Amino acid sequence: MKIVTFGCRINTYESALIQQMLGDVPELVVVNTCAVTAEAERQCRQTIRRLKKENPKSSLIVTGCAAQLHPSVYAAMPEVDRVLGNREKLDKVCWSKTDKVLVGDMEQFFSIPVVTEFEGRTRAFIQVQQGCDHACTFCVVHSVRGHNKGVPIKQVLCQMRQLLEKGYQEFVVTGIDVTSYPYGFSSLIEHILTELPEIKRLRLGSLDPKGVDEHLIDLFGRYPALLGHMHLSVQAGDNLILKRMGRRHTREDVLKLVKKLRSVRPDIIFGADFITGFPTETEEQFEQTLALVREADLKLLHVFPFSVRPGTPSARMPMVSVDVRKKRAEKLRALGEKQLFSYLQGQIGKTDDVLIEENGQGFNTHYIRTRLTTTIAPGTIVRVKNKGIEGNELVAEA
């Protein structure tokens, strides 16, 4: 069986679940799609066509967010044999049915299954939450993932104990809107850190700045196992644009948050998501985004030109030209690369711990990809000394 995964860490988790549920099914290709942007969907369709050409005798099943959003589009593709929704892909029974399209209502109750094996991965992804109750004006996630729901804390701890027994040393806690975890996100993280002290590395998925509370900030100051890296869903640096996006935070909130976190963890590094050319965004408002990246000293940027999602409120707003969206994305990415390079230069000669993933490469505690000069077995955490820079990576020796 071949599984191709697009999009977020939740899809990575769910692809691992599919592998665990089905085992090695011969002549089966699964494409777990993403619908975050129109470009993401285009890449999914392109990959579906390519995979069918490469595997003409295989049954090809499409699932994920794009399948949930546009099931008829994928069902109409001649390369596709079946379409399963986000709810159905988590139900083993649905995989044995013969319906061409099985895409149900995400608001119907369903539990989040547990994955106890991540084939080919040295990090374990822990999905603790599903769905989103915050309808940002540019986003379709709430419609393809349903309302906020979570895994009880005891079940999370049980899953992590099973994975610890299998040798996983780094855990990534993730969800669609993870800080809205219904049983209290910072409480969950404290339970993990106190009840599973053998965990060496705990990393958090992308966080809503408004959802990071004082309790979580305090945990970063008290527990070294909570790694010094945080990725924030910022999206823009101008308050009016943030309001039109339907975001709950302001640029001042972001600046206060990074300042507080640096006060308890001086070495923490921040990443962030941004959308450029959101409807009505002026050049001056875009400059506010550039200024925020500098002021907050954000170093690991994920930048996307605005992508129109039909049916969302933003699709009815006055548009910025596609060319301007792309140019602003290029400019913001260039600033991010400059910020990152400056940080990497400051790391030369310093030591850090790296979890080796493959080919002598892995991520250090600050989520910087690091390449070692010697080959070390995957799954090993090794102390290294940084010797140089190659692209956006560090080169180090053990």
C-alpha positions as CSV (number, residue, x, y, z in Angstrom):
1,M,0.0,0.0,0.0
2,K,1.2,3.5,-0.9
3,I,-0.1,6.5,1.1
4,V,0.7,10.0,-0.1
5,T,0.0,12.8,2.5
6,F,-0.6,16.5,1.9
7,G,-1.1,19.3,4.4
8,C,-0.9,19.5,8.1
9,R,0.4,17.2,10.9
10,I,-3.2,16.0,11.5
11,N,-3.1,14.4,8.1
12,T,0.2,12.9,8.9
13,Y,-1.3,11.4,12.0
14,E,-4.4,10.2,10.2
15,S,-2.3,8.6,7.4
16,A,-0.4,6.7,10.1
17,L,-3.8,5.6,11.4
18,I,-4.9,4.4,8.0
19,Q,-1.6,2.4,7.7
20,Q,-2.2,0.9,11.2
21,M,-5.9,0.0,10.4
22,L,-5.4,-1.6,7.0
23,G,-1.9,-3.0,7.2
24,D,-0.1,-3.7,3.9
25,V,-2.9,-3.9,1.4
26,P,-1.5,-4.8,-2.1
27,E,-2.3,-2.6,-5.0
28,L,-3.9,0.2,-3.0
29,V,-2.9,3.9,-3.3
30,V,-4.3,6.4,-0.9
31,V,-4.1,10.2,-1.4
32,N,-4.8,12.1,1.9
33,T,-5.6,15.6,0.5
34,C,-5.4,19.2,1.8
35,A,-7.8,22.0,1.0
36,V,-6.1,24.9,2.8
37,T,-5.5,26.7,-0.5
38,A,-6.5,26.4,-4.1
39,E,-2.8,25.6,-4.9
40,A,-2.8,22.7,-2.4
41,E,-5.8,21.2,-4.2
42,R,-4.2,21.7,-7.6
43,Q,-1.1,19.8,-6.3
44,C,-3.4,17.0,-5.0
45,R,-5.1,16.6,-8.4
46,Q,-1.8,16.6,-10.2
47,T,-0.4,13.9,-7.9
48,I,-3.5,11.8,-8.3
49,R,-3.0,11.8,-12.1
50,R,0.7,10.9,-11.7
51,L,0.1,8.1,-9.2
52,K,-2.5,6.4,-11.4
53,K,0.0,6.5,-14.4
54,E,2.7,5.0,-12.1
55,N,0.3,2.4,-10.6
56,P,-2.3,1.6,-13.3
57,K,-3.4,-1.7,-11.7
58,S,-3.9,-0.2,-8.2
59,S,-7.1,1.0,-6.7
60,L,-6.8,4.7,-5.9
61,I,-8.7,6.2,-3.0
62,V,-8.9,9.9,-2.3
63,T,-9.6,11.2,1.2
64,G,-8.8,14.2,3.4
65,C,-10.0,17.8,3.5
66,A,-10.2,18.4,-0.3
67,A,-12.3,15.2,-0.6
68,Q,-14.5,16.3,2.2
69,L,-15.0,19.8,0.6
70,H,-15.4,18.8,-3.1
71,P,-16.2,15.0,-3.2
72,S,-17.9,15.3,-6.6
73,V,-14.8,16.9,-8.2
74,Y,-12.6,14.0,-7.1
75,A,-15.2,11.3,-7.8
76,A,-15.4,12.6,-11.4
77,M,-11.7,12.2,-12.0
78,P,-11.1,9.0,-14.1
79,E,-8.1,8.1,-12.0
80,V,-10.1,7.9,-8.8
81,D,-11.9,4.7,-7.7
82,R,-13.4,5.9,-4.4
83,V,-13.7,9.0,-2.3
84,L,-13.8,8.9,1.5
85,G,-14.5,11.9,3.8
86,N,-12.5,12.9,6.9
87,R,-14.9,11.0,9.2
88,E,-15.0,7.9,7.0
89,K,-11.3,7.6,6.7
90,L,-11.0,7.0,10.4
91,D,-13.6,4.1,10.3
92,K,-12.2,0.8,9.2
93,V,-15.7,-0.4,8.1
94,C,-15.9,2.3,5.5
95,W,-12.7,1.0,3.8
96,S,-14.4,-2.3,3.1
97,K,-17.6,-0.8,1.5
98,T,-18.0,-0.4,-2.2
99,D,-19.7,3.0,-2.5
100,K,-18.0,5.3,-4.9
101,V,-18.4,8.3,-2.5
102,L,-18.6,8.1,1.3
103,V,-18.5,11.6,2.7
104,G,-20.6,12.2,5.7
105,D,-21.4,15.1,8.1
106,M,-18.4,16.0,10.3
107,E,-20.7,17.1,13.1
108,Q,-21.8,13.6,13.8
109,F,-20.0,12.3,16.9
110,F,-16.9,10.3,16.3
111,S,-13.9,9.5,18.5
112,I,-10.3,10.2,17.5
113,P,-8.6,6.9,17.1
114,V,-5.2,6.1,18.7
115,V,-2.1,5.6,16.6
116,T,0.6,3.4,18.3
117,E,3.1,3.2,15.4
118,F,4.5,5.8,12.9
119,E,6.2,3.8,10.2
120,G,9.4,5.4,9.0
121,R,9.3,8.3,11.5
122,T,11.3,9.0,14.6
123,R,8.8,11.5,16.1
124,A,5.4,10.6,17.3
125,F,2.5,12.8,16.5
126,I,-0.3,13.0,19.2
127,Q,-3.6,14.3,17.9
128,V,-5.4,15.6,20.9
129,Q,-8.0,17.7,19.2
130,Q,-10.2,17.9,16.1
131,G,-12.3,20.6,14.5
132,C,-12.5,24.4,14.9
133,D,-15.1,26.8,16.3
134,H,-13.4,29.9,15.0
135,A,-14.6,30.7,11.5
136,C,-11.8,32.9,10.1
137,T,-13.1,34.6,7.0
138,F,-10.5,33.0,4.7
139,C,-10.8,29.5,6.0
140,V,-12.8,26.3,5.1
141,V,-11.3,24.1,7.9
142,H,-14.3,24.5,10.2
143,S,-16.5,23.1,7.4
144,V,-14.3,20.1,6.6
145,R,-13.3,19.2,10.1
146,G,-16.4,20.1,12.2
147,H,-16.6,21.6,15.6
148,N,-14.0,21.4,18.4
149,K,-13.7,18.0,20.1
150,G,-10.9,16.4,22.0
151,V,-9.3,13.3,23.3
152,P,-9.6,12.9,27.1
153,I,-6.3,13.5,29.0
154,K,-6.2,9.9,30.4
155,Q,-6.4,8.5,26.8
156,V,-3.6,10.9,25.6
157,L,-1.3,9.7,28.4
158,C,-2.1,6.1,27.7
159,Q,-1.3,6.5,24.0
160,M,2.0,8.3,24.9
161,R,3.0,5.5,27.3
162,Q,2.5,2.9,24.5
163,L,4.7,5.0,22.2
164,L,7.4,5.5,24.8
165,E,7.6,1.7,25.2
166,K,8.3,1.5,21.4
167,G,11.2,3.9,21.8
168,Y,9.9,7.2,20.5
169,Q,11.8,10.1,22.2
170,E,10.1,13.1,20.7
171,F,6.3,13.8,20.8
172,V,4.5,16.5,18.8
173,V,1.1,17.5,20.4
174,T,-1.1,18.6,17.6
175,G,-4.7,19.4,16.5
176,I,-6.7,21.6,14.1
177,D,-7.1,24.3,16.7
178,V,-5.0,22.8,19.5
179,T,-5.1,25.6,22.1
180,S,-8.9,25.2,22.1
181,Y,-8.5,21.6,23.4
182,P,-11.8,21.2,25.4
183,Y,-10.2,19.8,28.6
184,G,-7.7,22.7,28.9
185,F,-4.6,22.8,26.7
186,S,-2.1,24.0,29.2
187,S,-3.5,21.5,31.8
188,L,-2.9,18.7,29.3
189,I,0.7,19.8,28.7
190,E,1.3,19.9,32.5
191,H,-0.2,16.4,32.9
192,I,2.2,15.1,30.2
193,L,5.2,16.7,31.7
194,T,4.5,15.7,35.3
195,E,3.1,12.2,34.7
196,L,5.5,11.1,31.9
197,P,8.9,12.5,33.1
198,E,10.7,10.0,30.9
199,I,9.7,12.0,27.8
200,K,12.9,13.7,26.6
201,R,11.4,16.0,24.0
202,L,7.9,17.5,23.8
203,R,7.0,19.8,20.9
204,L,3.8,21.7,20.2
205,G,2.0,22.1,16.9
206,S,0.9,25.4,15.5
207,L,-0.7,27.6,18.2
208,D,-3.3,30.4,18.1
209,P,-1.6,33.4,19.8
210,K,-4.8,34.1,21.7
211,G,-4.9,30.6,23.1
212,V,-1.4,30.7,24.8
213,D,-2.2,31.4,28.4
214,E,0.0,32.3,31.4
215,H,0.0,28.7,32.6
216,L,1.5,27.5,29.4
217,I,4.1,30.3,29.4
218,D,5.0,29.2,33.0
219,L,5.5,25.6,31.8
220,F,8.0,26.7,29.2
221,G,10.0,28.3,32.0
222,R,10.0,25.2,34.2
223,Y,10.3,22.2,31.9
224,P,13.4,21.8,29.6
225,A,11.6,18.9,27.9
226,L,9.2,21.4,26.4
227,L,11.4,22.4,23.5
228,G,12.4,26.0,22.9
229,H,10.4,26.4,19.7
230,M,6.9,27.8,19.1
231,H,5.0,28.2,15.8
232,L,2.3,30.8,15.9
233,S,-0.7,31.2,13.6
234,V,-0.2,35.0,13.1
235,Q,-1.4,35.5,9.5
236,A,-0.9,39.3,9.3
237,G,0.7,42.2,11.1
238,D,-1.9,44.9,10.6
239,N,-4.8,45.1,13.1
240,L,-7.4,46.0,10.6
241,I,-6.5,43.2,8.3
242,L,-6.5,40.8,11.3
243,K,-10.0,42.0,12.1
244,R,-11.1,41.4,8.6
245,M,-9.6,38.0,8.7
246,G,-11.7,37.2,11.8
247,R,-8.6,36.6,13.9
248,R,-8.8,37.0,17.7
249,H,-5.4,38.6,18.3
250,T,-3.8,41.9,17.5
251,R,-0.2,42.7,16.5
252,E,0.3,43.9,20.1
253,D,-0.8,40.5,21.4
254,V,1.9,38.8,19.4
255,L,4.6,41.2,20.6
256,K,3.5,40.8,24.3
257,L,3.4,37.0,23.9
258,V,6.9,36.6,22.4
259,K,8.3,39.0,25.1
260,K,6.8,37.0,27.9
261,L,8.0,33.7,26.5
262,R,11.5,35.0,26.0
263,S,11.5,36.2,29.6
264,V,11.1,32.6,30.9
265,R,13.0,30.9,28.0
266,P,15.6,33.3,26.5
267,D,16.7,30.8,23.8
268,I,13.2,30.2,22.4
269,I,12.8,30.6,18.6
270,F,9.5,31.5,16.9
271,G,8.0,30.6,13.6
272,A,4.8,31.9,12.2
273,D,2.2,31.5,9.4
274,F,1.4,34.5,7.2
275,I,-1.0,35.3,4.3
276,T,0.0,38.0,1.9
277,G,-2.4,40.1,-0.2
278,F,-5.5,39.4,1.8
279,P,-8.4,41.3,0.3
280,T,-8.2,45.1,0.9
281,E,-4.6,44.9,2.1
282,T,-2.7,48.1,1.2
283,E,1.0,48.4,0.8
284,E,1.2,50.2,4.1
285,Q,-0.7,47.4,5.8
286,F,1.7,44.8,4.3
287,E,4.6,46.9,5.7
288,Q,3.1,46.4,9.1
289,T,3.5,42.7,8.6
290,L,7.1,43.1,7.7
291,A,7.6,45.3,10.7
292,L,6.0,42.7,13.0
293,V,8.4,40.0,11.8
294,R,11.3,42.3,12.6
295,E,9.9,43.5,16.0
296,A,8.9,40.0,17.2
297,D,12.1,38.6,15.7
298,L,10.3,35.7,13.9
299,K,12.6,33.4,12.2
300,L,10.8,30.4,10.7
301,L,8.1,31.7,8.4
302,H,5.4,29.8,6.4
303,V,4.2,32.3,3.8
304,F,1.2,31.9,1.5
305,P,-0.3,34.3,-1.0
306,F,-4.0,34.7,-0.4
307,S,-6.0,32.0,-2.0
308,V,-9.7,32.5,-2.7
309,R,-11.9,29.9,-1.1
310,P,-15.4,30.1,-2.7
311,G,-18.2,30.5,-0.1
312,T,-16.0,32.1,2.6
313,P,-16.6,35.8,3.6
314,S,-13.2,36.8,2.3
315,A,-14.2,35.7,-1.2
316,R,-16.7,38.6,-1.3
317,M,-14.2,41.3,-0.3
318,P,-12.3,43.6,-2.7
319,M,-9.4,41.6,-4.1
320,V,-5.7,42.4,-4.3
321,S,-4.2,41.3,-7.6
322,V,-2.7,37.9,-7.8
323,D,0.6,39.4,-9.0
324,V,0.8,41.7,-5.9
325,R,-0.1,38.8,-3.6
326,K,2.8,36.8,-5.0
327,K,5.3,39.7,-4.9
328,R,4.4,40.4,-1.3
329,A,4.9,36.7,-0.5
330,E,8.3,36.7,-2.1
331,K,9.3,39.8,-0.1
332,L,8.1,38.4,3.2
333,R,9.9,35.1,2.5
334,A,13.1,37.0,1.7
335,L,12.8,38.8,5.1
336,G,12.2,35.4,6.8
337,E,15.3,33.9,5.2
338,K,17.3,36.9,6.3
339,Q,16.1,36.6,9.8
340,L,16.8,32.9,9.9
341,F,20.3,33.3,8.4
342,S,21.2,35.8,11.0
343,Y,20.0,33.4,13.7
344,L,22.0,30.5,12.2
345,Q,25.2,32.6,12.1
346,G,24.8,33.1,15.9
347,Q,24.6,29.4,16.4
348,I,28.0,28.6,15.0
349,G,30.2,27.2,17.7
350,K,27.3,26.4,20.0
351,T,26.0,23.0,21.0
352,D,22.5,21.5,20.8
353,D,20.8,18.2,20.8
354,V,19.6,16.7,17.5
355,L,17.1,13.9,17.0
356,I,18.4,12.0,13.9
357,E,15.8,11.2,11.3
358,E,17.6,9.9,8.2
359,N,20.9,10.2,6.4
360,G,22.6,11.8,9.3
361,Q,20.0,14.7,9.4
362,G,17.5,15.7,11.9
363,F,16.0,18.6,13.9
364,N,17.6,20.3,16.9
365,T,15.7,21.4,19.9
366,H,14.8,24.7,18.2
367,Y,13.4,23.0,15.1
368,I,16.4,23.8,12.9
369,R,17.3,21.1,10.4
370,T,20.8,20.0,11.2
371,R,23.1,17.8,9.0
372,L,25.9,15.9,10.7
373,T,29.2,15.2,9.2
374,T,29.0,11.6,10.2
375,T,26.2,9.0,9.8
376,I,24.3,8.2,13.0
377,A,21.4,5.8,13.4
378,P,17.8,7.3,13.1
379,G,16.0,7.7,16.4
380,T,19.2,8.7,18.2
381,I,19.4,12.0,20.1
382,V,23.0,13.2,19.9
383,R,24.8,16.3,21.3
384,V,26.4,18.2,18.4
385,K,28.5,21.3,17.9
386,N,27.5,23.6,15.1
387,K,30.3,24.1,12.5
388,G,28.7,25.9,9.6
389,I,25.6,26.8,7.5
390,E,24.3,25.2,4.3
391,G,21.2,26.9,2.9
392,N,18.7,27.1,5.8
393,E,20.4,24.3,7.7
394,L,23.1,23.9,10.2
395,V,26.1,21.6,9.6
396,A,27.4,20.0,12.9
397,E,29.6,17.3,14.2
398,A,28.8,15.0,17.1
